[in-house]
Amino acid sequence: MGACESHDDASTCQKQEAEKMIKKIAVVAGISLAAWGLFKLVDASESERKTMKAPGRNYRIFRDDFERDPALHFRSLRD
């Protein structure tokens, strides 16, 4: 027969079907949440880097790159 046996009453059958649906929704939500978390973990490395206005220019650069080697930035201005 179907998901519910003929000797089950209708309310028990509906409850079982509702529980199955809730479990499926919970699994899909859990997988989606895990995927979103992995995406944010990978994406965080670039998006959390601080920027600053490039000295002598009208654009932004990453602050940590500039602080690591400011002379490189100023050498590139002369090229």
PASEBA-1860 file (N, C-alpha, C; in nm, 3 decimals):
! residues 79
1> MGACESHD> 0.083/-0.119/0.000/0.000/0.000/0.000/0.087/0.124/0.000 ~ 0.029/0.239/0.038/0.101/0.364/0.039/0.187/0.379/0.162 ~ 0.211/0.503/0.200/0.296/0.530/0.316/0.230/0.487/0.446 ~ 0.099/0.490/0.451/0.026/0.450/0.571/-0.053/0.324/0.541 ~ -0.054/0.233/0.634/-0.130/0.109/0.617/-0.279/0.138/0.632 ~ -0.360/0.050/0.583/-0.504/0.072/0.584/-0.561/0.070/0.725 ~ -0.493/0.002/0.819/-0.547/-0.006/0.955/-0.511/0.118/1.039 ~ -0.421/0.205/0.988/-0.389/0.329/1.059/-0.503/0.428/1.043
9> DASTCQKQ> -0.526/0.505/1.147/-0.628/0.608/1.129/-0.568/0.728/1.056 ~ -0.650/0.813/1.004/-0.607/0.924/0.918/-0.517/1.022/0.992 ~ -0.547/1.052/1.118/-0.467/1.151/1.191/-0.325/1.099/1.218 ~ -0.311/0.971/1.247/-0.179/0.912/1.269/-0.099/0.916/1.139 ~ -0.165/0.886/1.030/-0.100/0.888/0.899/-0.053/1.030/0.866 ~ -0.137/1.127/0.890/-0.101/1.268/0.862/0.015/1.312/0.950 ~ 0.017/1.270/1.075/0.126/1.305/1.165/0.258/1.247/1.116 ~ 0.255/1.121/1.072/0.375/1.057/1.022/0.427/1.127/0.897
17> EAEKMIKK> 0.337/1.162/0.808/0.376/1.233/0.686/0.433/1.371/0.719 ~ 0.373/1.441/0.816/0.421/1.573/0.857/0.560/1.561/0.919 ~ 0.583/1.458/1.000/0.714/1.438/1.061/0.821/1.412/0.955 ~ 0.786/1.332/0.854/0.880/1.304/0.745/0.915/1.433/0.671 ~ 0.814/1.515/0.645/0.837/1.640/0.573/0.925/1.734/0.655 ~ 0.899/1.742/0.785/0.979/1.829/0.873/1.124/1.782/0.875 ~ 1.145/1.651/0.879/1.281/1.599/0.878/1.352/1.633/0.747 ~ 1.281/1.622/0.636/1.340/1.657/0.506/1.377/1.804/0.501
25> IAVVAGIS> 1.287/1.889/0.550/1.314/2.033/0.552/1.433/2.064/0.641 ~ 1.442/1.997/0.755/1.554/2.019/0.847/1.686/1.979/0.784 ~ 1.687/1.868/0.709/1.809/1.824/0.642/1.852/1.925/0.536 ~ 1.757/1.971/0.456/1.789/2.069/0.353/1.838/2.200/0.416 ~ 1.773/2.243/0.522/1.816/2.365/0.590/1.957/2.348/0.649 ~ 1.985/2.232/0.706/2.117/2.206/0.763/2.226/2.208/0.657 ~ 2.199/2.146/0.543/2.296/2.145/0.434/2.318/2.286/0.381 ~ 2.209/2.362/0.368/2.220/2.499/0.320/2.301/2.585/0.417
33> LAAWGLFK> 2.277/2.569/0.544/2.350/2.645/0.646/2.498/2.609/0.644 ~ 2.528/2.482/0.629/2.668/2.440/0.624/2.738/2.496/0.500 ~ 2.669/2.495/0.386/2.727/2.551/0.263/2.750/2.701/0.278 ~ 2.655/2.771/0.338/2.669/2.915/0.358/2.788/2.943/0.451 ~ 2.802/2.863/0.556/2.913/2.881/0.650/3.048/2.860/0.583 ~ 3.058/2.758/0.499/3.183/2.735/0.426/3.213/2.850/0.331 ~ 3.111/2.900/0.264/3.130/3.013/0.173/3.181/3.135/0.250 ~ 3.121/3.165/0.363/3.163/3.281/0.442/3.304/3.262/0.495
41> LVDASESE> 3.341/3.141/0.530/3.476/3.113/0.579/3.579/3.140/0.470 ~ 3.552/3.095/0.350/3.643/3.116/0.238/3.643/3.263/0.196 ~ 3.527/3.324/0.191/3.513/3.462/0.147/3.570/3.561/0.247 ~ 3.575/3.526/0.374/3.619/3.618/0.478/3.763/3.662/0.461 ~ 3.845/3.580/0.402/3.986/3.614/0.389/4.007/3.741/0.307 ~ 3.929/3.762/0.203/3.942/3.883/0.122/3.857/3.997/0.174 ~ 3.735/3.969/0.216/3.642/4.076/0.250/3.676/4.146/0.380 ~ 3.754/4.085/0.467/3.786/4.148/0.595/3.916/4.228/0.591
49> RKTMKAPG> 3.982/4.230/0.478/4.105/4.308/0.468/4.070/4.456/0.463 ~ 4.140/4.535/0.542/4.115/4.679/0.545/4.182/4.747/0.427 ~ 4.118/4.851/0.379/4.174/4.927/0.269/4.202/5.070/0.314 ~ 4.274/5.140/0.231/4.305/5.281/0.257/4.318/5.351/0.122 ~ 4.305/5.482/0.123/4.327/5.559/0.001/4.476/5.553/-0.031 ~ 4.506/5.521/-0.153/4.647/5.511/-0.192/4.711/5.650/-0.189 ~ 4.822/5.664/-0.119/4.890/5.793/-0.116/4.929/5.837/-0.258 ~ 4.890/5.958/-0.292/4.925/6.013/-0.422/4.835/5.967/-0.536
57> RNYRIFRD> 4.735/5.887/-0.508/4.645/5.836/-0.611/4.500/5.848/-0.565 ~ 4.409/5.832/-0.660/4.267/5.843/-0.626/4.200/5.705/-0.635 ~ 4.256/5.605/-0.566/4.196/5.473/-0.557/4.237/5.412/-0.425 ~ 4.180/5.294/-0.394/4.205/5.230/-0.266/4.298/5.111/-0.284 ~ 4.380/5.087/-0.181/4.470/4.972/-0.178/4.453/4.901/-0.044 ~ 4.501/4.777/-0.037/4.494/4.705/0.089/4.599/4.761/0.184 ~ 4.553/4.791/0.306/4.640/4.851/0.406/4.756/4.759/0.443 ~ 4.730/4.631/0.460/4.838/4.541/0.503/4.947/4.529/0.397
65> DFERDPAL> 4.909/4.534/0.268/5.010/4.532/0.162/5.098/4.658/0.168 ~ 5.035/4.772/0.188/5.109/4.897/0.196/5.202/4.898/0.317 ~ 5.150/4.855/0.432/5.232/4.855/0.554/5.349/4.758/0.545 ~ 5.330/4.649/0.471/5.437/4.551/0.456/5.555/4.610/0.378 ~ 5.526/4.691/0.274/5.633/4.747/0.191/5.589/4.880/0.130 ~ 5.590/4.989/0.210/5.546/5.119/0.157/5.634/5.168/0.043 ~ 5.763/5.135/0.046/5.853/5.181/-0.059/5.811/5.127/-0.196 ~ 5.759/5.009/-0.199/5.713/4.950/-0.326/5.603/5.036/-0.388
73> HFRSLRD> 5.511/5.083/-0.306/5.403/5.168/-0.357/5.460/5.297/-0.416 ~ 5.551/5.360/-0.344/5.605/5.488/-0.390/5.696/5.470/-0.512 ~ 5.765/5.357/-0.521/5.843/5.329/-0.641/5.751/5.316/-0.764 ~ 5.635/5.254/-0.744/5.542/5.236/-0.856/5.484/5.370/-0.903 ~ 5.483/5.470/-0.816/5.433/5.602/-0.858/5.529/5.669/-0.956 ~ 5.657/5.636/-0.948/5.757/5.698/-1.037/5.764/5.628/-1.172 ~ 5.709/5.510/-1.183/5.715/5.435/-1.311/5.618/5.489/-1.413
END
